[in-house]
Amino acid sequence: MEEKFLIVNSKVLPEIFEKVIEVKELIYTGKVKDISEGVKKVGISRSTFYKYKDNVFIVSEGLKGQKATIGLLLSHREGVLSTVLDRIAEFKGNILTISQDIPLNNAANVTITFDISKMDTDIKNLISSVEKMDSIISVRLIAIE
């Protein structure tokens, strides 16, 4: 099935999605130290959080999407990150931050936040394009606002 991104009023969704967002916000703001503490605080299981965490996001109220954060797992090969950054630039995305972990087992986790306000494609097409590149193990949308 083709992946689609929807904006849905939370009033029509099961409460669990709101709780997953709440855990993510608690972790991000430092109000809890880790996922275990966050899920306990909001009253959901860890497995429920992990089931939905990569698929539930909040869009900032009143804003057209301005920033996106993606997480990537890249093969530890020369120039891979550079080609990802070039691809984002091809679509007129403007890099804001890059965070890269030390490669382990020939793979590195990278998080990239970029301005999407002037992009000439949507985030779904960008992610699809990056996923098809050589040496890309995985790509996921972490947040969009």
Backbone as JSON, one array per atom type, in Angstrom:
{
  "sequence": "MEEKFLIVNSKVLPEIFEKVIEVKELIYTGKVKDISEGVKKVGISRSTFYKYKDNVFIVSEGLKGQKATIGLLLSHREGVLSTVLDRIAEFKGNILTISQDIPLNNAANVTITFDISKMDTDIKNLISSVEKMDSIISVRLIAIE",
  "N": [[0.84, -1.18, 0.0], [0.52, 2.23, -0.78], [2.27, 4.8, 0.89], [0.78, 7.44, 2.7], [0.48, 10.79, 3.85], [-1.5, 12.32, 6.21], [-3.53, 14.99, 7.47], [-5.28, 15.04, 10.31], [-8.02, 15.75, 12.41], [-7.53, 15.51, 15.82], [-9.65, 14.85, 17.44], [-11.15, 12.84, 16.3], [-9.64, 10.61, 16.43], [-8.29, 7.66, 18.06], [-7.46, 7.88, 21.54], [-4.9, 7.01, 22.08], [-3.04, 7.9, 20.18], [-2.66, 10.6, 20.8], [-1.44, 10.25, 23.26], [0.97, 9.04, 22.55], [2.18, 11.17, 21.19], [2.36, 12.9, 23.35], [4.25, 11.56, 24.99], [6.51, 11.73, 23.3], [6.86, 14.52, 23.31], [7.38, 14.96, 26.05], [9.84, 13.66, 26.33], [11.41, 15.1, 24.49], [11.37, 17.69, 25.61], [12.68, 17.23, 27.93], [11.37, 16.62, 30.25], [10.98, 14.09, 31.1], [13.28, 11.37, 31.56], [13.62, 9.24, 29.83], [12.14, 6.87, 27.47], [10.82, 4.83, 28.9], [10.13, 6.1, 31.33], [8.49, 8.1, 30.31], [6.3, 6.72, 29.05], [5.2, 5.49, 31.24], [4.37, 7.68, 32.71], [2.3, 8.77, 31.09], [0.63, 6.63, 30.82], [0.68, 4.44, 28.96], [1.79, 1.47, 27.19], [5.2, 0.42, 26.56], [5.47, -1.01, 24.2], [3.26, -0.16, 22.73], [3.92, 2.53, 22.37], [6.27, 2.24, 20.78], [5.13, 1.05, 18.56], [3.7, 3.09, 17.3], [5.31, 5.41, 17.27], [6.92, 6.3, 15.09], [5.1, 7.09, 13.26], [3.25, 8.97, 14.01], [2.67, 12.34, 14.26], [2.84, 15.8, 15.21], [1.46, 18.75, 13.91], [2.47, 22.04, 13.88], [0.29, 24.51, 15.06], [-1.48, 26.62, 12.87], [0.59, 27.04, 11.06], [2.13, 26.78, 7.89], [3.87, 23.97, 6.75], [7.18, 24.29, 7.76], [9.59, 23.28, 8.68], [11.34, 20.19, 8.63], [12.28, 17.09, 10.08], [14.37, 14.41, 9.54], [15.31, 11.03, 10.05], [18.05, 8.98, 9.42], [19.64, 5.93, 8.47], [22.74, 5.24, 7.52], [25.01, 3.63, 5.3], [28.39, 3.15, 6.19], [30.22, 4.73, 4.29], [32.34, 6.55, 2.15], [31.28, 9.8, 1.32], [28.5, 9.41, 1.4], [26.71, 10.83, 3.15], [27.06, 13.37, 2.11], [25.9, 13.1, -0.45], [23.24, 12.75, 0.25], [22.68, 15.24, 1.4], [23.05, 16.82, -0.87], [20.9, 15.89, -2.41], [18.69, 16.8, -0.92], [19.13, 19.54, -1.24], [18.78, 19.72, -4.02], [16.02, 19.61, -4.22], [15.43, 22.02, -3.2], [15.49, 22.24, -0.44], [16.62, 23.57, 2.66], [19.31, 23.06, 4.66], [19.29, 22.93, 8.18], [20.19, 21.76, 10.63], [22.52, 19.13, 11.43], [23.04, 16.0, 12.77], [25.21, 13.49, 13.58], [25.9, 10.2, 14.48], [28.67, 8.25, 15.72], [29.9, 5.87, 13.46], [28.83, 2.5, 13.74], [29.25, -0.94, 13.33], [29.54, -0.59, 10.58], [27.57, 1.29, 9.91], [25.83, 4.39, 10.24], [23.87, 6.5, 12.29], [22.0, 9.29, 11.38], [20.64, 12.49, 11.84], [18.73, 14.92, 10.32], [17.67, 18.2, 10.1], [15.71, 20.4, 8.26], [14.77, 23.3, 6.33], [11.71, 23.45, 4.78], [10.13, 25.16, 3.43], [10.48, 26.31, 0.9], [10.68, 24.23, -0.81], [10.4, 22.32, -3.83], [8.93, 20.04, -4.01], [6.98, 17.56, -2.24], [7.35, 16.34, 1.16], [7.07, 13.58, 1.27], [7.8, 12.71, -1.32], [10.46, 13.53, -1.34], [11.58, 11.92, 0.71], [11.11, 9.39, -0.4], [12.75, 9.57, -2.66], [15.3, 9.8, -1.46], [15.42, 7.35, -0.13], [15.85, 5.58, -2.23], [18.45, 5.92, -2.94], [21.92, 4.9, -3.28], [23.57, 3.12, -0.67], [21.89, 3.89, 1.4], [20.33, 2.84, 4.18], [17.99, 3.09, 5.74], [15.26, 5.44, 5.98], [13.39, 7.78, 7.78], [10.63, 9.84, 8.64], [10.84, 12.07, 11.22], [9.79, 14.37, 12.43], [7.62, 17.11, 11.6], [7.02, 20.48, 11.14]],
  "CA": [[0.0, 0.0, 0.0], [1.29, 3.47, -0.87], [2.27, 5.61, 2.11], [0.16, 8.76, 2.58], [0.5, 11.6, 5.05], [-2.79, 12.99, 6.36], [-3.75, 15.83, 8.64], [-6.57, 14.61, 10.84], [-8.36, 16.33, 13.7], [-7.31, 14.49, 16.86], [-10.93, 14.5, 18.07], [-11.71, 11.62, 15.7], [-8.66, 9.53, 16.56], [-8.17, 7.05, 19.39], [-6.66, 8.64, 22.48], [-3.55, 6.48, 22.12], [-2.17, 8.72, 19.34], [-2.34, 11.78, 21.6], [-0.52, 9.83, 24.31], [2.27, 8.84, 21.91], [2.7, 12.53, 20.98], [2.69, 13.42, 24.68], [5.51, 10.94, 25.39], [7.55, 12.33, 22.49], [7.09, 15.88, 23.8], [8.01, 14.87, 27.37], [11.24, 13.3, 26.11], [12.06, 16.21, 23.8], [11.51, 18.84, 26.52], [13.48, 16.84, 29.07], [10.53, 16.44, 31.45], [11.26, 12.7, 31.5], [14.64, 11.04, 31.12], [13.65, 8.23, 28.78], [10.86, 6.36, 27.01], [10.16, 4.09, 29.99], [9.52, 7.06, 32.25], [7.43, 8.8, 29.59], [5.1, 5.89, 28.86], [4.62, 5.27, 32.57], [3.7, 8.93, 33.1], [1.06, 8.98, 30.35], [-0.24, 5.46, 30.96], [0.65, 3.5, 27.83], [2.89, 0.51, 27.24], [6.34, 0.7, 25.68], [5.22, -1.6, 22.88], [2.33, 0.73, 22.03], [4.69, 3.7, 21.95], [7.14, 1.87, 19.66], [4.3, 0.71, 17.41], [3.2, 4.29, 16.63], [6.17, 6.59, 17.4], [7.44, 6.77, 13.81], [4.0, 7.36, 12.34], [2.33, 9.96, 14.57], [3.36, 13.62, 14.41], [1.97, 16.96, 15.44], [1.76, 19.88, 13.04], [2.29, 23.27, 14.65], [-0.97, 25.18, 14.74], [-1.46, 27.84, 12.11], [1.78, 27.19, 10.22], [2.4, 25.88, 6.77], [5.09, 23.26, 7.11], [8.38, 25.07, 7.56], [10.77, 22.48, 9.0], [11.17, 18.74, 8.73], [13.42, 16.36, 10.61], [14.37, 13.03, 9.11], [16.34, 10.16, 10.61], [18.58, 8.07, 8.4], [20.69, 4.98, 8.79], [23.57, 5.27, 6.32], [26.21, 2.78, 5.25], [29.6, 3.93, 6.46], [30.99, 4.81, 3.06], [32.72, 7.91, 1.82], [30.41, 10.64, 0.49], [27.06, 9.1, 1.47], [25.99, 11.96, 3.74], [27.14, 14.47, 1.15], [24.92, 12.89, -1.52], [21.91, 13.01, 0.84], [22.54, 16.7, 1.5], [22.87, 17.31, -2.24], [19.53, 15.57, -2.85], [17.8, 17.76, -0.25], [19.34, 20.83, -1.91], [18.17, 19.64, -5.36], [14.6, 19.9, -4.07], [15.38, 23.35, -2.59], [15.45, 22.2, 1.02], [17.76, 24.27, 3.23], [19.75, 22.35, 5.86], [19.39, 23.72, 9.4], [21.08, 21.06, 11.56], [22.89, 17.75, 11.13], [23.62, 15.29, 13.9], [25.64, 12.18, 13.12], [26.55, 9.34, 15.48], [29.85, 7.51, 15.27], [29.48, 4.63, 12.8], [28.99, 1.2, 14.4], [28.9, -2.03, 12.41], [29.51, -0.02, 9.23], [26.38, 2.1, 9.67], [25.76, 5.57, 11.1], [22.6, 7.2, 12.42], [22.09, 10.72, 11.09], [19.39, 13.24, 11.92], [18.85, 16.17, 9.56], [16.52, 19.11, 10.14], [15.87, 21.34, 7.16], [13.67, 24.2, 5.99], [11.0, 22.89, 3.62], [9.17, 26.17, 2.96], [10.69, 26.64, -0.51], [10.9, 23.0, -1.57], [9.55, 22.18, -5.01], [8.27, 18.75, -3.91], [6.52, 17.34, -0.87], [8.28, 15.58, 1.99], [6.95, 12.17, 0.89], [8.61, 12.48, -2.52], [11.87, 13.67, -0.97], [11.96, 10.71, 1.45], [11.14, 8.3, -1.38], [13.94, 9.77, -3.49], [16.49, 9.48, -0.64], [15.4, 5.9, 0.14], [16.31, 4.86, -3.41], [19.87, 6.2, -3.16], [22.89, 3.89, -2.84], [24.12, 3.17, 0.69], [20.88, 4.33, 2.36], [19.72, 1.66, 4.79], [16.61, 3.45, 6.05], [14.91, 6.86, 6.15], [12.07, 7.95, 8.4], [10.25, 11.19, 9.03], [10.77, 12.17, 12.67], [8.88, 15.46, 12.78], [7.39, 18.17, 10.63], [6.27, 21.59, 11.77]],
  "C": [[0.89, 1.25, 0.0], [1.14, 4.27, 0.43], [1.68, 6.97, 1.82], [0.28, 9.48, 3.9], [-0.81, 12.38, 5.08], [-2.75, 13.94, 7.55], [-5.16, 15.53, 9.08], [-6.8, 15.27, 12.18], [-8.27, 15.23, 14.76], [-8.6, 14.07, 17.56], [-11.51, 13.19, 17.53], [-10.79, 10.42, 15.82], [-8.71, 8.9, 17.94], [-7.19, 7.85, 20.25], [-5.19, 8.22, 22.49], [-2.58, 7.33, 21.3], [-1.74, 9.98, 20.07], [-1.31, 11.43, 22.67], [0.89, 9.57, 23.76], [2.94, 10.2, 21.68], [3.14, 13.11, 22.32], [4.03, 12.85, 25.17], [6.67, 11.57, 24.61], [7.89, 13.74, 22.97], [7.77, 15.88, 25.17], [9.5, 14.55, 27.24], [11.99, 14.49, 25.52], [12.32, 17.39, 24.73], [12.31, 18.5, 27.76], [12.69, 16.66, 30.36], [10.58, 15.01, 31.96], [12.61, 12.34, 30.92], [14.68, 10.04, 29.97], [12.24, 7.76, 28.44], [10.11, 5.64, 28.12], [9.45, 5.03, 30.95], [8.34, 7.78, 31.59], [6.16, 7.98, 29.45], [4.41, 5.62, 30.2], [3.81, 6.51, 33.0], [2.37, 9.13, 32.38], [0.13, 7.77, 30.35], [-0.4, 4.59, 29.74], [1.83, 2.55, 27.96], [4.01, 0.95, 26.3], [6.07, 0.16, 24.27], [4.25, -0.74, 22.07], [3.07, 1.96, 21.52], [5.54, 3.36, 20.73], [6.33, 1.55, 18.4], [3.94, 1.97, 16.61], [4.19, 5.45, 16.54], [6.68, 7.14, 16.07], [6.35, 7.16, 12.81], [3.01, 8.4, 12.83], [3.12, 11.23, 14.85], [2.35, 14.7, 14.71], [2.42, 18.06, 14.49], [1.5, 21.13, 13.86], [1.08, 24.03, 14.14], [-0.72, 26.44, 13.93], [-0.25, 28.03, 11.2], [1.72, 26.26, 9.04], [3.71, 25.2, 7.14], [6.34, 24.05, 6.77], [9.65, 24.25, 7.76], [10.4, 21.0, 9.03], [12.44, 18.16, 9.31], [13.29, 14.92, 10.15], [15.52, 12.3, 9.81], [16.77, 9.17, 9.55], [19.56, 7.1, 9.03], [21.47, 4.81, 7.5], [24.69, 4.25, 6.42], [27.42, 3.67, 5.46], [30.52, 3.86, 5.25], [31.23, 6.28, 2.75], [31.69, 8.6, 0.93], [28.93, 10.38, 0.6], [26.27, 10.27, 2.03], [25.96, 13.14, 2.78], [26.1, 14.32, 0.04], [23.5, 13.1, -1.01], [21.68, 14.52, 0.92], [22.34, 17.34, 0.13], [21.45, 17.06, -2.73], [18.52, 16.53, -2.21], [17.91, 19.13, -0.92], [18.73, 20.85, -3.31], [16.7, 20.0, -5.32], [14.36, 21.24, -3.37], [15.1, 23.34, -1.09], [16.72, 22.85, 1.55], [18.13, 23.64, 4.57], [19.88, 23.31, 7.03], [20.34, 23.07, 10.4], [21.34, 19.64, 11.05], [23.49, 17.18, 12.39], [23.95, 13.88, 13.44], [26.32, 11.43, 14.26], [27.8, 8.72, 14.87], [29.37, 6.21, 14.63], [29.8, 3.39, 13.64], [28.52, 0.14, 13.43], [28.68, -1.53, 10.98], [28.23, 0.72, 8.89], [26.36, 3.25, 10.67], [24.34, 6.14, 11.1], [22.84, 8.68, 12.19], [20.7, 11.33, 11.22], [19.62, 14.58, 11.23], [17.55, 16.95, 9.71], [16.75, 20.15, 9.04], [14.59, 22.13, 6.93], [13.02, 23.65, 4.72], [10.08, 23.92, 2.96], [9.31, 26.49, 1.47], [10.91, 25.4, -1.38], [9.92, 22.9, -2.74], [8.95, 20.77, -5.12], [7.76, 18.6, -2.49], [7.48, 16.42, -0.14], [8.24, 14.08, 1.64], [7.82, 11.85, -0.31], [10.1, 12.59, -2.2], [12.35, 12.4, -0.27], [12.06, 9.52, 0.49], [12.4, 8.38, -2.25], [15.21, 9.4, -2.73], [16.56, 7.98, -0.38], [15.99, 5.1, -1.01], [17.81, 5.04, -3.69], [20.74, 5.05, -2.66], [23.33, 4.17, -1.41], [23.16, 3.74, 1.73], [20.2, 3.08, 2.89], [18.26, 1.92, 5.13], [16.47, 4.96, 6.2], [13.55, 6.89, 6.81], [11.85, 9.41, 8.74], [10.1, 11.2, 10.56], [9.75, 13.22, 13.09], [8.74, 16.42, 11.61], [6.61, 19.26, 11.34], [6.27, 22.79, 10.87]]
}
